[in-house]
Amino acid sequence: MKEFILTQKQFEELQGIRGWLLLLALRVLLGVFISFLNAFLVYSYISWGFAYFGLYPLLFLMLGFLFCMDAFLLFYQKKAFLWMYPLTSVFFVAVHAVIGGWGVLLYGGMEAAILAFISRSRRVAVTFGNQKIRVVGRPDRPV
């Protein structure tokens, strides 16, 4: 496990949902909205007679609920977000791969970049406490 060495000032600046983590929060909130919208649209397309499998609206509803759980875990800064979001991103790419199209390559690349950010970010390590952090400069306040 990688250890981050930070000063007290850096540690305090890296706490919370700011910076690139704010973009991740925006992506999760957009995922909630778009998943529920897609569920409604696919259900409408099926009722209009388009050739969609009847399971697609349920897949999008499940994806929307996964994104809701991710949003809850992210904004309450729970460590479970770090294993729940990769599960959601795999499900997200799989649902879009089933529906088809080359857009799944874009989605897969986007999710891979987000997962790389989550695994290497100092802000994520400080906010969620998933990696070892040593604060230097003030030995009277251990973290």
C-alpha positions as CSV (number, residue, x, y, z in Angstrom):
1,M,0.0,0.0,0.0
2,K,1.3,3.4,-1.0
3,E,1.9,5.9,1.8
4,F,1.2,9.6,1.3
5,I,3.4,12.1,3.2
6,L,1.5,15.4,3.6
7,T,1.9,18.5,5.7
8,Q,-1.0,19.5,8.0
9,K,-2.0,22.3,5.6
10,Q,-2.1,19.9,2.6
11,F,-4.1,17.4,4.6
12,E,-6.7,20.0,5.6
13,E,-6.9,21.3,2.0
14,L,-7.4,17.8,0.6
15,Q,-10.3,16.9,2.9
16,G,-13.8,17.0,1.4
17,I,-15.4,16.8,-2.0
18,R,-13.6,19.4,-4.1
19,G,-11.4,19.5,-7.2
20,W,-11.6,16.5,-9.4
21,L,-13.7,14.7,-6.8
22,L,-16.4,17.3,-7.4
23,L,-16.5,16.3,-11.1
24,L,-16.9,12.7,-10.0
25,A,-19.8,13.8,-7.8
26,L,-21.3,15.6,-10.8
27,R,-20.9,12.4,-12.9
28,V,-22.7,10.3,-10.3
29,L,-25.6,12.8,-10.1
30,L,-25.9,12.9,-13.9
31,G,-25.8,9.1,-13.9
32,V,-28.8,9.1,-11.6
33,F,-30.8,11.4,-13.8
34,I,-29.8,9.8,-17.1
35,S,-30.4,6.3,-15.9
36,F,-34.0,7.0,-14.8
37,L,-34.6,9.0,-18.0
38,N,-33.3,6.1,-20.1
39,A,-35.6,3.7,-18.2
40,F,-38.6,6.0,-19.0
41,L,-37.6,6.4,-22.7
42,V,-37.0,2.7,-23.3
43,Y,-40.3,1.9,-21.7
44,S,-41.9,4.4,-23.9
45,Y,-40.2,3.0,-27.0
46,I,-41.5,-0.5,-26.1
47,S,-45.0,0.8,-25.7
48,W,-44.8,2.5,-29.1
49,G,-43.8,-0.7,-30.8
50,F,-40.0,-0.4,-31.1
51,A,-38.1,-3.7,-30.9
52,Y,-36.6,-3.5,-27.4
53,F,-36.3,-6.3,-25.0
54,G,-38.6,-5.8,-22.0
55,L,-35.8,-6.2,-19.5
56,Y,-34.0,-3.0,-20.6
57,P,-36.2,-0.6,-18.5
58,L,-35.5,-2.7,-15.5
59,L,-31.7,-2.7,-16.2
60,F,-31.8,1.1,-16.4
61,L,-33.8,1.4,-13.2
62,M,-31.3,-0.9,-11.4
63,L,-28.5,1.3,-12.7
64,G,-30.3,4.4,-11.5
65,F,-30.6,2.9,-8.0
66,L,-26.9,2.0,-8.0
67,F,-26.0,5.5,-8.9
68,C,-28.3,6.8,-6.0
69,M,-26.5,4.5,-3.6
70,D,-23.2,5.8,-5.0
71,A,-24.3,9.4,-4.5
72,F,-25.3,8.7,-0.9
73,L,-22.0,7.0,-0.1
74,L,-20.0,9.7,-1.8
75,F,-21.6,12.7,-0.1
76,Y,-21.5,11.0,3.3
77,Q,-17.9,10.1,2.6
78,K,-18.2,6.4,3.4
79,K,-15.4,4.1,2.5
80,A,-17.9,1.7,0.9
81,F,-18.1,4.1,-2.1
82,L,-14.6,2.9,-3.1
83,W,-15.9,-0.6,-3.9
84,M,-19.5,0.4,-4.8
85,Y,-18.5,2.8,-7.6
86,P,-16.4,0.2,-9.5
87,L,-19.3,-2.2,-9.3
88,T,-21.7,0.5,-10.7
89,S,-19.3,1.4,-13.5
90,V,-18.9,-2.2,-14.6
91,F,-22.7,-2.5,-14.6
92,F,-23.0,0.8,-16.5
93,V,-20.7,-0.4,-19.2
94,A,-22.3,-3.8,-19.4
95,V,-25.8,-2.4,-19.7
96,H,-24.7,-0.1,-22.6
97,A,-22.8,-3.0,-24.2
98,V,-26.0,-5.1,-24.2
99,I,-27.9,-2.3,-25.9
100,G,-25.1,-2.0,-28.5
101,G,-23.3,0.6,-30.4
102,W,-19.7,1.8,-30.4
103,G,-20.5,4.3,-27.6
104,V,-19.6,1.5,-25.2
105,L,-15.9,2.1,-26.0
106,L,-16.3,5.7,-24.9
107,Y,-18.1,4.7,-21.7
108,G,-15.5,2.0,-20.9
109,G,-12.6,4.5,-21.4
110,M,-14.3,7.1,-19.3
111,E,-15.0,4.7,-16.5
112,A,-11.4,3.3,-16.7
113,A,-10.1,6.9,-16.3
114,I,-12.3,7.6,-13.3
115,L,-11.3,4.3,-11.6
116,A,-7.6,5.2,-12.2
117,F,-8.2,8.6,-10.6
118,I,-9.9,6.9,-7.6
119,S,-7.1,4.5,-7.0
120,R,-4.3,7.1,-7.2
121,S,-5.8,10.3,-5.9
122,R,-4.5,11.9,-2.7
123,R,-7.8,13.7,-2.2
124,V,-9.6,10.4,-2.3
125,A,-7.1,8.9,0.1
126,V,-7.6,11.7,2.6
127,T,-11.3,12.0,2.2
128,F,-12.1,8.3,2.5
129,G,-9.1,7.1,4.5
130,N,-8.4,4.2,2.2
131,Q,-4.6,4.6,2.1
132,K,-1.9,5.2,4.7
133,I,-1.3,8.9,5.3
134,R,1.5,10.4,7.4
135,V,1.2,14.0,8.4
136,V,4.5,15.7,9.0
137,G,5.2,19.0,10.6
138,R,3.0,18.7,13.7
139,P,3.7,15.6,15.8
140,D,1.2,16.7,18.4
141,R,-1.8,15.9,16.1
142,P,-1.5,12.4,14.8
143,V,-3.9,11.3,12.1
